[in-house]
Amino acid sequence: QSCNAFVATLGGGYFLCRYLTMAVQLARWQRAIALSLGDRNLAGRCTVNEAYNYMHAGKLAHALQLIKKVKADAIEREDKLTV
């Protein structure tokens, strides 16, 4: 979990500095770490972080597509925090 927090912190920093390609990659790594820990709820929130990067880059259609997938998966898992 410490590794996941470290990657999340880096991702946030890259996002704020508008290094969106790296921020997307870090969100994906964070998702992979969450899945390896068996935490599908956190993995969904990592995908939302990835979507924020696409929104910031003006790629709203792709961001919306990711968010819809996360929402559908969260509803299926009854993850009320992500929905």
PDB file of N, CA, C and O in Angstrom:
ATOM      1  N   GLN A   1       0.810  -1.193   0.000  1.00  0.00           N
ATOM      2  CA  GLN A   1       0.000   0.000   0.000  1.00  0.00           C
ATOM      3  C   GLN A   1       0.854   1.259   0.000  1.00  0.00           C
ATOM      4  O   GLN A   1       0.444   2.290  -0.533  1.00  0.00           O
ATOM      5  N   SER A   2       2.038   1.179   0.594  1.00  0.00           N
ATOM      6  CA  SER A   2       2.937   2.335   0.583  1.00  0.00           C
ATOM      7  C   SER A   2       3.361   2.666  -0.840  1.00  0.00           C
ATOM      8  O   SER A   2       3.462   3.834  -1.214  1.00  0.00           O
ATOM      9  N   CYS A   3       3.605   1.629  -1.624  1.00  0.00           N
ATOM     10  CA  CYS A   3       3.988   1.832  -3.027  1.00  0.00           C
ATOM     11  C   CYS A   3       2.865   2.527  -3.784  1.00  0.00           C
ATOM     12  O   CYS A   3       3.113   3.414  -4.601  1.00  0.00           O
ATOM     13  N   ASN A   4       1.642   2.124  -3.513  1.00  0.00           N
ATOM     14  CA  ASN A   4       0.494   2.723  -4.177  1.00  0.00           C
ATOM     15  C   ASN A   4       0.369   4.197  -3.802  1.00  0.00           C
ATOM     16  O   ASN A   4       0.074   5.030  -4.658  1.00  0.00           O
ATOM     17  N   ALA A   5       0.588   4.520  -2.546  1.00  0.00           N
ATOM     18  CA  ALA A   5       0.512   5.914  -2.101  1.00  0.00           C
ATOM     19  C   ALA A   5       1.613   6.742  -2.759  1.00  0.00           C
ATOM     20  O   ALA A   5       1.388   7.889  -3.144  1.00  0.00           O
ATOM     21  N   PHE A   6       2.797   6.160  -2.884  1.00  0.00           N
ATOM     22  CA  PHE A   6       3.920   6.847  -3.530  1.00  0.00           C
ATOM     23  C   PHE A   6       3.598   7.157  -4.983  1.00  0.00           C
ATOM     24  O   PHE A   6       3.817   8.277  -5.445  1.00  0.00           O
ATOM     25  N   VAL A   7       3.078   6.170  -5.705  1.00  0.00           N
ATOM     26  CA  VAL A   7       2.719   6.360  -7.115  1.00  0.00           C
ATOM     27  C   VAL A   7       1.600   7.394  -7.244  1.00  0.00           C
ATOM     28  O   VAL A   7       1.615   8.209  -8.166  1.00  0.00           O
ATOM     29  N   ALA A   8       0.636   7.366  -6.330  1.00  0.00           N
ATOM     30  CA  ALA A   8      -0.466   8.341  -6.356  1.00  0.00           C
ATOM     31  C   ALA A   8       0.064   9.760  -6.156  1.00  0.00           C
ATOM     32  O   ALA A   8      -0.382  10.692  -6.825  1.00  0.00           O
ATOM     33  N   THR A   9       1.009   9.922  -5.242  1.00  0.00           N
ATOM     34  CA  THR A   9       1.592  11.240  -4.988  1.00  0.00           C
ATOM     35  C   THR A   9       2.342  11.751  -6.214  1.00  0.00           C
ATOM     36  O   THR A   9       2.210  12.914  -6.592  1.00  0.00           O
ATOM     37  N   LEU A  10       3.120  10.880  -6.824  1.00  0.00           N
ATOM     38  CA  LEU A  10       3.826  11.271  -8.050  1.00  0.00           C
ATOM     39  C   LEU A  10       2.844  11.644  -9.152  1.00  0.00           C
ATOM     40  O   LEU A  10       3.028  12.642  -9.848  1.00  0.00           O
ATOM     41  N   GLY A  11       1.805  10.839  -9.303  1.00  0.00           N
ATOM     42  CA  GLY A  11       0.805  11.108 -10.332  1.00  0.00           C
ATOM     43  C   GLY A  11       0.140  12.458 -10.147  1.00  0.00           C
ATOM     44  O   GLY A  11      -0.075  13.188 -11.115  1.00  0.00           O
ATOM     45  N   GLY A  12      -0.185  12.793  -8.907  1.00  0.00           N
ATOM     46  CA  GLY A  12      -0.780  14.092  -8.625  1.00  0.00           C
ATOM     47  C   GLY A  12       0.155  15.238  -8.959  1.00  0.00           C
ATOM     48  O   GLY A  12      -0.272  16.270  -9.478  1.00  0.00           O
ATOM     49  N   GLY A  13       1.443  15.053  -8.657  1.00  0.00           N
ATOM     50  CA  GLY A  13       2.422  16.085  -8.976  1.00  0.00           C
ATOM     51  C   GLY A  13       2.570  16.291 -10.474  1.00  0.00           C
ATOM     52  O   GLY A  13       2.602  17.424 -10.955  1.00  0.00           O
ATOM     53  N   TYR A  14       2.660  15.193 -11.202  1.00  0.00           N
ATOM     54  CA  TYR A  14       2.767  15.303 -12.660  1.00  0.00           C
ATOM     55  C   TYR A  14       1.505  15.923 -13.258  1.00  0.00           C
ATOM     56  O   TYR A  14       1.579  16.698 -14.212  1.00  0.00           O
ATOM     57  N   PHE A  15       0.342  15.575 -12.691  1.00  0.00           N
ATOM     58  CA  PHE A  15      -0.919  16.154 -13.166  1.00  0.00           C
ATOM     59  C   PHE A  15      -0.902  17.670 -12.981  1.00  0.00           C
ATOM     60  O   PHE A  15      -1.236  18.415 -13.902  1.00  0.00           O
ATOM     61  N   LEU A  16      -0.515  18.121 -11.794  1.00  0.00           N
ATOM     62  CA  LEU A  16      -0.511  19.557 -11.515  1.00  0.00           C
ATOM     63  C   LEU A  16       0.480  20.315 -12.390  1.00  0.00           C
ATOM     64  O   LEU A  16       0.271  21.486 -12.708  1.00  0.00           O
ATOM     65  N   CYS A  17       1.556  19.642 -12.777  1.00  0.00           N
ATOM     66  CA  CYS A  17       2.548  20.276 -13.656  1.00  0.00           C
ATOM     67  C   CYS A  17       2.205  20.097 -15.133  1.00  0.00           C
ATOM     68  O   CYS A  17       2.966  20.509 -16.008  1.00  0.00           O
ATOM     69  N   ARG A  18       1.057  19.481 -15.405  1.00  0.00           N
ATOM     70  CA  ARG A  18       0.556  19.241 -16.765  1.00  0.00           C
ATOM     71  C   ARG A  18       1.447  18.298 -17.580  1.00  0.00           C
ATOM     72  O   ARG A  18       1.492  18.399 -18.805  1.00  0.00           O
ATOM     73  N   TYR A  19       2.140  17.399 -16.922  1.00  0.00           N
ATOM     74  CA  TYR A  19       2.852  16.325 -17.619  1.00  0.00           C
ATOM     75  C   TYR A  19       1.875  15.152 -17.683  1.00  0.00           C
ATOM     76  O   TYR A  19       2.020  14.150 -16.982  1.00  0.00           O
ATOM     77  N   LEU A  20       0.875  15.315 -18.550  1.00  0.00           N
ATOM     78  CA  LEU A  20      -0.265  14.413 -18.528  1.00  0.00           C
ATOM     79  C   LEU A  20       0.057  13.002 -18.994  1.00  0.00           C
ATOM     80  O   LEU A  20      -0.537  12.040 -18.506  1.00  0.00           O
ATOM     81  N   THR A  21       0.979  12.865 -19.922  1.00  0.00           N
ATOM     82  CA  THR A  21       1.340  11.516 -20.384  1.00  0.00           C
ATOM     83  C   THR A  21       1.894  10.690 -19.228  1.00  0.00           C
ATOM     84  O   THR A  21       1.528   9.528 -19.051  1.00  0.00           O
ATOM     85  N   MET A  22       2.772  11.295 -18.452  1.00  0.00           N
ATOM     86  CA  MET A  22       3.347  10.586 -17.305  1.00  0.00           C
ATOM     87  C   MET A  22       2.291  10.380 -16.219  1.00  0.00           C
ATOM     88  O   MET A  22       2.269   9.336 -15.568  1.00  0.00           O
ATOM     89  N   ALA A  23       1.426  11.356 -16.022  1.00  0.00           N
ATOM     90  CA  ALA A  23       0.377  11.223 -15.012  1.00  0.00           C
ATOM     91  C   ALA A  23      -0.577  10.079 -15.363  1.00  0.00           C
ATOM     92  O   ALA A  23      -1.012   9.340 -14.479  1.00  0.00           O
ATOM     93  N   VAL A  24      -0.902   9.931 -16.646  1.00  0.00           N
ATOM     94  CA  VAL A  24      -1.751   8.811 -17.087  1.00  0.00           C
ATOM     95  C   VAL A  24      -1.043   7.486 -16.814  1.00  0.00           C
ATOM     96  O   VAL A  24      -1.651   6.544 -16.304  1.00  0.00           O
ATOM     97  N   GLN A  25       0.229   7.419 -17.151  1.00  0.00           N
ATOM     98  CA  GLN A  25       0.983   6.182 -16.924  1.00  0.00           C
ATOM     99  C   GLN A  25       1.017   5.828 -15.437  1.00  0.00           C
ATOM    100  O   GLN A  25       0.865   4.663 -15.068  1.00  0.00           O
ATOM    101  N   LEU A  26       1.214   6.823 -14.599  1.00  0.00           N
ATOM    102  CA  LEU A  26       1.236   6.572 -13.157  1.00  0.00           C
ATOM    103  C   LEU A  26      -0.131   6.125 -12.644  1.00  0.00           C
ATOM    104  O   LEU A  26      -0.201   5.265 -11.766  1.00  0.00           O
ATOM    105  N   ALA A  27      -1.223   6.693 -13.175  1.00  0.00           N
ATOM    106  CA  ALA A  27      -2.562   6.248 -12.781  1.00  0.00           C
ATOM    107  C   ALA A  27      -2.775   4.788 -13.169  1.00  0.00           C
ATOM    108  O   ALA A  27      -3.390   4.021 -12.427  1.00  0.00           O
ATOM    109  N   ARG A  28      -2.264   4.419 -14.328  1.00  0.00           N
ATOM    110  CA  ARG A  28      -2.381   3.015 -14.769  1.00  0.00           C
ATOM    111  C   ARG A  28      -1.545   2.090 -13.894  1.00  0.00           C
ATOM    112  O   ARG A  28      -1.982   0.988 -13.562  1.00  0.00           O
ATOM    113  N   TRP A  29      -0.342   2.531 -13.518  1.00  0.00           N
ATOM    114  CA  TRP A  29       0.484   1.721 -12.611  1.00  0.00           C
ATOM    115  C   TRP A  29      -0.199   1.583 -11.255  1.00  0.00           C
ATOM    116  O   TRP A  29      -0.203   0.510 -10.651  1.00  0.00           O
ATOM    117  N   GLN A  30      -0.775   2.689 -10.789  1.00  0.00           N
ATOM    118  CA  GLN A  30      -1.481   2.654  -9.511  1.00  0.00           C
ATOM    119  C   GLN A  30      -2.642   1.665  -9.586  1.00  0.00           C
ATOM    120  O   GLN A  30      -2.895   0.928  -8.633  1.00  0.00           O
ATOM    121  N   ARG A  31      -3.339   1.650 -10.706  1.00  0.00           N
ATOM    122  CA  ARG A  31      -4.439   0.694 -10.891  1.00  0.00           C
ATOM    123  C   ARG A  31      -3.912  -0.741 -10.857  1.00  0.00           C
ATOM    124  O   ARG A  31      -4.516  -1.612 -10.232  1.00  0.00           O
ATOM    125  N   ALA A  32      -2.793  -0.985 -11.527  1.00  0.00           N
ATOM    126  CA  ALA A  32      -2.208  -2.328 -11.539  1.00  0.00           C
ATOM    127  C   ALA A  32      -1.808  -2.761 -10.124  1.00  0.00           C
ATOM    128  O   ALA A  32      -1.998  -3.918  -9.750  1.00  0.00           O
ATOM    129  N   ILE A  33      -1.265  -1.846  -9.356  1.00  0.00           N
ATOM    130  CA  ILE A  33      -0.891  -2.162  -7.970  1.00  0.00           C
ATOM    131  C   ILE A  33      -2.141  -2.488  -7.160  1.00  0.00           C
ATOM    132  O   ILE A  33      -2.161  -3.461  -6.407  1.00  0.00           O
ATOM    133  N   ALA A  34      -3.189  -1.670  -7.316  1.00  0.00           N
ATOM    134  CA  ALA A  34      -4.439  -1.913  -6.587  1.00  0.00           C
ATOM    135  C   ALA A  34      -5.012  -3.285  -6.933  1.00  0.00           C
ATOM    136  O   ALA A  34      -5.462  -4.017  -6.051  1.00  0.00           O
ATOM    137  N   LEU A  35      -4.994  -3.625  -8.209  1.00  0.00           N
ATOM    138  CA  LEU A  35      -5.515  -4.939  -8.621  1.00  0.00           C
ATOM    139  C   LEU A  35      -4.658  -6.074  -8.063  1.00  0.00           C
ATOM    140  O   LEU A  35      -5.183  -7.119  -7.680  1.00  0.00           O
ATOM    141  N   SER A  36      -3.341  -5.871  -8.015  1.00  0.00           N
ATOM    142  CA  SER A  36      -2.472  -6.915  -7.457  1.00  0.00           C
ATOM    143  C   SER A  36      -2.717  -7.086  -5.955  1.00  0.00           C
ATOM    144  O   SER A  36      -2.472  -8.156  -5.399  1.00  0.00           O
ATOM    145  N   LEU A  37      -3.203  -6.023  -5.302  1.00  0.00           N
ATOM    146  CA  LEU A  37      -3.570  -6.103  -3.887  1.00  0.00           C
ATOM    147  C   LEU A  37      -4.988  -6.637  -3.692  1.00  0.00           C
ATOM    148  O   LEU A  37      -5.430  -6.871  -2.567  1.00  0.00           O
ATOM    149  N   GLY A  38      -5.700  -6.827  -4.824  1.00  0.00           N
ATOM    150  CA  GLY A  38      -7.069  -7.324  -4.752  1.00  0.00           C
ATOM    151  C   GLY A  38      -8.089  -6.251  -4.406  1.00  0.00           C
ATOM    152  O   GLY A  38      -9.201  -6.568  -3.982  1.00  0.00           O
ATOM    153  N   ASP A  39      -7.727  -4.994  -4.581  1.00  0.00           N
ATOM    154  CA  ASP A  39      -8.616  -3.878  -4.222  1.00  0.00           C
ATOM    155  C   ASP A  39      -9.241  -3.285  -5.483  1.00  0.00           C
ATOM    156  O   ASP A  39      -8.719  -2.330  -6.058  1.00  0.00           O
ATOM    157  N   ARG A  40     -10.359  -3.859  -5.901  1.00  0.00           N
ATOM    158  CA  ARG A  40     -11.025  -3.394  -7.129  1.00  0.00           C
ATOM    159  C   ARG A  40     -11.633  -2.009  -6.956  1.00  0.00           C
ATOM    160  O   ARG A  40     -11.744  -1.254  -7.923  1.00  0.00           O
ATOM    161  N   ASN A  41     -12.029  -1.669  -5.729  1.00  0.00           N
ATOM    162  CA  ASN A  41     -12.588  -0.337  -5.484  1.00  0.00           C
ATOM    163  C   ASN A  41     -11.520   0.737  -5.735  1.00  0.00           C
ATOM    164  O   ASN A  41     -11.781   1.731  -6.412  1.00  0.00           O
ATOM    165  N   LEU A  42     -10.345   0.533  -5.196  1.00  0.00           N
ATOM    166  CA  LEU A  42      -9.247   1.484  -5.411  1.00  0.00           C
ATOM    167  C   LEU A  42      -8.858   1.511  -6.885  1.00  0.00           C
ATOM    168  O   LEU A  42      -8.554   2.574  -7.427  1.00  0.00           O
ATOM    169  N   ALA A  43      -8.866   0.364  -7.526  1.00  0.00           N
ATOM    170  CA  ALA A  43      -8.526   0.311  -8.952  1.00  0.00           C
ATOM    171  C   ALA A  43      -9.486   1.180  -9.768  1.00  0.00           C
ATOM    172  O   ALA A  43      -9.067   1.862 -10.704  1.00  0.00           O
ATOM    173  N   GLY A  44     -10.758   1.154  -9.417  1.00  0.00           N
ATOM    174  CA  GLY A  44     -11.732   1.996 -10.106  1.00  0.00           C
ATOM    175  C   GLY A  44     -11.438   3.472  -9.909  1.00  0.00           C
ATOM    176  O   GLY A  44     -11.533   4.261 -10.849  1.00  0.00           O
ATOM    177  N   ARG A  45     -11.082   3.844  -8.689  1.00  0.00           N
ATOM    178  CA  ARG A  45     -10.761   5.250  -8.428  1.00  0.00           C
ATOM    179  C   ARG A  45      -9.489   5.672  -9.159  1.00  0.00           C
ATOM    180  O   ARG A  45      -9.351   6.837  -9.532  1.00  0.00           O
ATOM    181  N   CYS A  46      -8.565   4.746  -9.367  1.00  0.00           N
ATOM    182  CA  CYS A  46      -7.363   5.042 -10.156  1.00  0.00           C
ATOM    183  C   CYS A  46      -7.739   5.339 -11.608  1.00  0.00           C
ATOM    184  O   CYS A  46      -7.150   6.212 -12.245  1.00  0.00           O
ATOM    185  N   THR A  47      -8.711   4.614 -12.115  1.00  0.00           N
ATOM    186  CA  THR A  47      -9.173   4.860 -13.475  1.00  0.00           C
ATOM    187  C   THR A  47      -9.847   6.228 -13.570  1.00  0.00           C
ATOM    188  O   THR A  47      -9.729   6.909 -14.589  1.00  0.00           O
ATOM    189  N   VAL A  48     -10.548   6.628 -12.521  1.00  0.00           N
ATOM    190  CA  VAL A  48     -11.128   7.976 -12.497  1.00  0.00           C
ATOM    191  C   VAL A  48     -10.001   9.016 -12.536  1.00  0.00           C
ATOM    192  O   VAL A  48     -10.121  10.036 -13.215  1.00  0.00           O
ATOM    193  N   ASN A  49      -8.921   8.760 -11.817  1.00  0.00           N
ATOM    194  CA  ASN A  49      -7.766   9.668 -11.873  1.00  0.00           C
ATOM    195  C   ASN A  49      -7.226   9.761 -13.298  1.00  0.00           C
ATOM    196  O   ASN A  49      -6.867  10.840 -13.768  1.00  0.00           O
ATOM    197  N   GLU A  50      -7.174   8.630 -13.969  1.00  0.00           N
ATOM    198  CA  GLU A  50      -6.739   8.631 -15.369  1.00  0.00           C
ATOM    199  C   GLU A  50      -7.681   9.491 -16.212  1.00  0.00           C
ATOM    200  O   GLU A  50      -7.238  10.249 -17.075  1.00  0.00           O
ATOM    201  N   ALA A  51      -8.978   9.366 -15.954  1.00  0.00           N
ATOM    202  CA  ALA A  51      -9.966  10.153 -16.700  1.00  0.00           C
ATOM    203  C   ALA A  51      -9.779  11.650 -16.466  1.00  0.00           C
ATOM    204  O   ALA A  51      -9.967  12.445 -17.387  1.00  0.00           O
ATOM    205  N   TYR A  52      -9.411  12.047 -15.238  1.00  0.00           N
ATOM    206  CA  TYR A  52      -9.154  13.470 -14.962  1.00  0.00           C
ATOM    207  C   TYR A  52      -8.071  14.007 -15.895  1.00  0.00           C
ATOM    208  O   TYR A  52      -8.158  15.139 -16.372  1.00  0.00           O
ATOM    209  N   ASN A  53      -7.067  13.200 -16.148  1.00  0.00           N
ATOM    210  CA  ASN A  53      -5.995  13.630 -17.045  1.00  0.00           C
ATOM    211  C   ASN A  53      -6.513  13.861 -18.455  1.00  0.00           C
ATOM    212  O   ASN A  53      -6.142  14.833 -19.113  1.00  0.00           O
ATOM    213  N   TYR A  54      -7.368  12.961 -18.910  1.00  0.00           N
ATOM    214  CA  TYR A  54      -7.933  13.123 -20.247  1.00  0.00           C
ATOM    215  C   TYR A  54      -8.835  14.356 -20.317  1.00  0.00           C
ATOM    216  O   TYR A  54      -8.852  15.057 -21.329  1.00  0.00           O
ATOM    217  N   MET A  55      -9.587  14.623 -19.239  1.00  0.00           N
ATOM    218  CA  MET A  55     -10.405  15.843 -19.199  1.00  0.00           C
ATOM    219  C   MET A  55      -9.515  17.079 -19.301  1.00  0.00           C
ATOM    220  O   MET A  55      -9.796  18.007 -20.060  1.00  0.00           O
ATOM    221  N   HIS A  56      -8.453  17.070 -18.532  1.00  0.00           N
ATOM    222  CA  HIS A  56      -7.540  18.210 -18.501  1.00  0.00           C
ATOM    223  C   HIS A  56      -6.896  18.426 -19.869  1.00  0.00           C
ATOM    224  O   HIS A  56      -6.567  19.555 -20.233  1.00  0.00           O
ATOM    225  N   ALA A  57      -6.718  17.349 -20.618  1.00  0.00           N
ATOM    226  CA  ALA A  57      -6.115  17.433 -21.956  1.00  0.00           C
ATOM    227  C   ALA A  57      -7.163  17.758 -23.031  1.00  0.00           C
ATOM    228  O   ALA A  57      -6.825  17.895 -24.207  1.00  0.00           O
ATOM    229  N   GLY A  58      -8.423  17.879 -22.628  1.00  0.00           N
ATOM    230  CA  GLY A  58      -9.476  18.197 -23.588  1.00  0.00           C
ATOM    231  C   GLY A  58     -10.048  16.992 -24.305  1.00  0.00           C
ATOM    232  O   GLY A  58     -10.796  17.146 -25.271  1.00  0.00           O
ATOM    233  N   LYS A  59      -9.712  15.795 -23.851  1.00  0.00           N
ATOM    234  CA  LYS A  59     -10.214  14.558 -24.468  1.00  0.00           C
ATOM    235  C   LYS A  59     -11.421  14.065 -23.665  1.00  0.00           C
ATOM    236  O   LYS A  59     -11.382  13.016 -23.022  1.00  0.00           O
ATOM    237  N   LEU A  60     -12.483  14.851 -23.726  1.00  0.00           N
ATOM    238  CA  LEU A  60     -13.645  14.603 -22.876  1.00  0.00           C
ATOM    239  C   LEU A  60     -14.375  13.314 -23.223  1.00  0.00           C
ATOM    240  O   LEU A  60     -14.867  12.631 -22.325  1.00  0.00           O
ATOM    241  N   ALA A  61     -14.456  12.966 -24.489  1.00  0.00           N
ATOM    242  CA  ALA A  61     -15.167  11.746 -24.889  1.00  0.00           C
ATOM    243  C   ALA A  61     -14.481  10.511 -24.299  1.00  0.00           C
ATOM    244  O   ALA A  61     -15.149   9.600 -23.809  1.00  0.00           O
ATOM    245  N   HIS A  62     -13.158  10.484 -24.349  1.00  0.00           N
ATOM    246  CA  HIS A  62     -12.426   9.336 -23.792  1.00  0.00           C
ATOM    247  C   HIS A  62     -12.586   9.290 -22.272  1.00  0.00           C
ATOM    248  O   HIS A  62     -12.768   8.220 -21.691  1.00  0.00           O
ATOM    249  N   ALA A  63     -12.518  10.462 -21.636  1.00  0.00           N
ATOM    250  CA  ALA A  63     -12.690  10.521 -20.188  1.00  0.00           C
ATOM    251  C   ALA A  63     -14.071  10.013 -19.793  1.00  0.00           C
ATOM    252  O   ALA A  63     -14.198   9.241 -18.843  1.00  0.00           O
ATOM    253  N   LEU A  64     -15.089  10.433 -20.502  1.00  0.00           N
ATOM    254  CA  LEU A  64     -16.457  10.007 -20.203  1.00  0.00           C
ATOM    255  C   LEU A  64     -16.611   8.495 -20.373  1.00  0.00           C
ATOM    256  O   LEU A  64     -17.290   7.838 -19.583  1.00  0.00           O
ATOM    257  N   GLN A  65     -15.976   7.957 -21.406  1.00  0.00           N
ATOM    258  CA  GLN A  65     -16.027   6.509 -21.643  1.00  0.00           C
ATOM    259  C   GLN A  65     -15.425   5.756 -20.448  1.00  0.00           C
ATOM    260  O   GLN A  65     -15.996   4.766 -19.990  1.00  0.00           O
ATOM    261  N   LEU A  66     -14.278   6.220 -19.945  1.00  0.00           N
ATOM    262  CA  LEU A  66     -13.644   5.576 -18.794  1.00  0.00           C
ATOM    263  C   LEU A  66     -14.539   5.665 -17.561  1.00  0.00           C
ATOM    264  O   LEU A  66     -14.704   4.688 -16.831  1.00  0.00           O
ATOM    265  N   ILE A  67     -15.111   6.842 -17.337  1.00  0.00           N
ATOM    266  CA  ILE A  67     -15.945   7.042 -16.155  1.00  0.00           C
ATOM    267  C   ILE A  67     -17.191   6.163 -16.210  1.00  0.00           C
ATOM    268  O   ILE A  67     -17.609   5.624 -15.185  1.00  0.00           O
ATOM    269  N   LYS A  68     -17.783   6.012 -17.378  1.00  0.00           N
ATOM    270  CA  LYS A  68     -18.960   5.147 -17.509  1.00  0.00           C
ATOM    271  C   LYS A  68     -18.615   3.705 -17.178  1.00  0.00           C
ATOM    272  O   LYS A  68     -19.396   3.014 -16.525  1.00  0.00           O
ATOM    273  N   LYS A  69     -17.446   3.243 -17.625  1.00  0.00           N
ATOM    274  CA  LYS A  69     -17.022   1.870 -17.308  1.00  0.00           C
ATOM    275  C   LYS A  69     -16.802   1.695 -15.814  1.00  0.00           C
ATOM    276  O   LYS A  69     -17.207   0.688 -15.233  1.00  0.00           O
ATOM    277  N   VAL A  70     -16.158   2.682 -15.195  1.00  0.00           N
ATOM    278  CA  VAL A  70     -15.906   2.619 -13.752  1.00  0.00           C
ATOM    279  C   VAL A  70     -17.223   2.608 -12.991  1.00  0.00           C
ATOM    280  O   VAL A  70     -17.386   1.845 -12.039  1.00  0.00           O
ATOM    281  N   LYS A  71     -18.164   3.452 -13.407  1.00  0.00           N
ATOM    282  CA  LYS A  71     -19.461   3.518 -12.726  1.00  0.00           C
ATOM    283  C   LYS A  71     -20.202   2.184 -12.821  1.00  0.00           C
ATOM    284  O   LYS A  71     -20.737   1.694 -11.826  1.00  0.00           O
ATOM    285  N   ALA A  72     -20.231   1.603 -14.010  1.00  0.00           N
ATOM    286  CA  ALA A  72     -20.917   0.324 -14.191  1.00  0.00           C
ATOM    287  C   ALA A  72     -20.279  -0.762 -13.323  1.00  0.00           C
ATOM    288  O   ALA A  72     -20.982  -1.560 -12.703  1.00  0.00           O
ATOM    289  N   ASP A  73     -18.959  -0.789 -13.281  1.00  0.00           N
ATOM    290  CA  ASP A  73     -18.250  -1.779 -12.466  1.00  0.00           C
ATOM    291  C   ASP A  73     -18.499  -1.528 -10.978  1.00  0.00           C
ATOM    292  O   ASP A  73     -18.684  -2.474 -10.213  1.00  0.00           O
ATOM    293  N   ALA A  74     -18.506  -0.261 -10.566  1.00  0.00           N
ATOM    294  CA  ALA A  74     -18.734   0.074  -9.154  1.00  0.00           C
ATOM    295  C   ALA A  74     -20.146  -0.314  -8.725  1.00  0.00           C
ATOM    296  O   ALA A  74     -20.343  -0.810  -7.615  1.00  0.00           O
ATOM    297  N   ILE A  75     -21.124  -0.095  -9.591  1.00  0.00           N
ATOM    298  CA  ILE A  75     -22.500  -0.487  -9.277  1.00  0.00           C
ATOM    299  C   ILE A  75     -22.588  -1.998  -9.109  1.00  0.00           C
ATOM    300  O   ILE A  75     -23.245  -2.500  -8.197  1.00  0.00           O
ATOM    301  N   GLU A  76     -21.918  -2.709  -9.999  1.00  0.00           N
ATOM    302  CA  GLU A  76     -21.916  -4.180  -9.919  1.00  0.00           C
ATOM    303  C   GLU A  76     -21.300  -4.665  -8.615  1.00  0.00           C
ATOM    304  O   GLU A  76     -21.770  -5.641  -8.030  1.00  0.00           O
ATOM    305  N   ARG A  77     -20.246  -3.985  -8.153  1.00  0.00           N
ATOM    306  CA  ARG A  77     -19.559  -4.373  -6.911  1.00  0.00           C
ATOM    307  C   ARG A  77     -20.204  -3.781  -5.671  1.00  0.00           C
ATOM    308  O   ARG A  77     -19.808  -4.101  -4.551  1.00  0.00           O
ATOM    309  N   GLU A  78     -21.207  -2.907  -5.865  1.00  0.00           N
ATOM    310  CA  GLU A  78     -21.861  -2.185  -4.781  1.00  0.00           C
ATOM    311  C   GLU A  78     -20.866  -1.296  -4.026  1.00  0.00           C
ATOM    312  O   GLU A  78     -20.901  -1.191  -2.800  1.00  0.00           O
ATOM    313  N   ASP A  79     -19.981  -0.662  -4.799  1.00  0.00           N
ATOM    314  CA  ASP A  79     -18.995   0.272  -4.255  1.00  0.00           C
ATOM    315  C   ASP A  79     -19.630   1.663  -4.247  1.00  0.00           C
ATOM    316  O   ASP A  79     -19.594   2.377  -5.248  1.00  0.00           O
ATOM    317  N   LYS A  80     -20.205   2.033  -3.121  1.00  0.00           N
ATOM    318  CA  LYS A  80     -20.939   3.301  -3.023  1.00  0.00           C
ATOM    319  C   LYS A  80     -20.009   4.509  -2.997  1.00  0.00           C
ATOM    320  O   LYS A  80     -20.450   5.612  -3.319  1.00  0.00           O
ATOM    321  N   LEU A  81     -18.764   4.348  -2.632  1.00  0.00           N
ATOM    322  CA  LEU A  81     -17.814   5.465  -2.604  1.00  0.00           C
ATOM    323  C   LEU A  81     -17.476   5.927  -4.007  1.00  0.00           C
ATOM    324  O   LEU A  81     -17.432   7.129  -4.270  1.00  0.00           O
ATOM    325  N   THR A  82     -17.238   4.993  -4.908  1.00  0.00           N
ATOM    326  CA  THR A  82     -16.864   5.353  -6.271  1.00  0.00           C
ATOM    327  C   THR A  82     -18.057   5.870  -7.056  1.00  0.00           C
ATOM    328  O   THR A  82     -17.915   6.800  -7.850  1.00  0.00           O
ATOM    329  N   VAL A  83     -19.235   5.283  -6.849  1.00  0.00           N
ATOM    330  CA  VAL A  83     -20.435   5.719  -7.586  1.00  0.00           C
ATOM    331  C   VAL A  83     -20.793   7.088  -7.101  1.00  0.00           C
ATOM    332  O   VAL A  83     -21.770   7.673  -7.570  1.00  0.00           O
TER     333      VAL A  83
END
